[in-house]
Amino acid sequence: MMVSDDGRRLAFDKRELAVLTGMMAKEERPNLAALWFHGGRAQAWATDGHRAVIVERPSKPPQGDPKAQPVGIPAITAHHVAKTAGARDLVVIDLGGPVVTLELRERVDKTAEIEAFADIDARTRVKHSVSCISREGGYRSIEHIFPSCKGRGGVGAVVAFNPGLLAPVVALASVTGEFVWLNIGGEDEPLLFLGEDDAGTVWRVAVMPKRPGSAVPPDREPPPLPGLATKRRKLPIVS
């Protein structure tokens, strides 16, 4: 996700939109069937009441308004744009007008990387755009759903693993019904998924984590550099 300096425009690639739109509620839950944006806080989020996702850039737009109301677009519009976008396209969402405008932009140079929002207009061109009336009545934020970003950031169990290894867990859910249990031991122990089918058969799936200490979770402070946290030893006084 990239955000303009005034917080009025946000840009996403197809992969990012796939994650966000995959968490939206269906149309039968209209209060949750939307994708929400807050340019001033550099955030976007979605929830269906059972799952939630939020994306946020640490550096806020220098001219953005953090107290502004969030802006939502209907789920049907978000799904349409996400499916229409090509693998290398960018979707630029303009929140500044009376309606929300979504531009599907293709790169002028297919191989060029775009790392700053200021480069988008010069390095892409519009191939399709849609507009919609913004949604109202949603949450001002869903940060409260993510305790790991707040109080649990220093104490909660955090285990890094490759999500590509979770396909058997999805298959396990189809065998065991509605629920699969997750047991997190320690940072160097496997994630243990458990389920029970109608016949009482117990299934267990273990997913090995990344090596402890190889990465620092984004909700925690990195450990001090060696030598910086140690106290300076005093030299003995020789009389």
Secondary structure, DSSP 8 states (H G I E B T S, - for coil): -EE-TTSSEEEEEHHHHHHHHTT---TTSTTTSEEEEEGGGTEEEEE-SS-EEEEE-SS--TT--TTS--EEEEHHHHHHHHHHS-TT-EEEEE-SSSSEEEEEEEESSTT----SGGGHHHHEEEEEEEEE--B-S--S--GGG-GGGTGGGTTS------GGGGHHHHHHHHHH-S--EEE---TTS-EEEEEE-TT--EEEEEE----TTS---TTS-----TTTSS---------
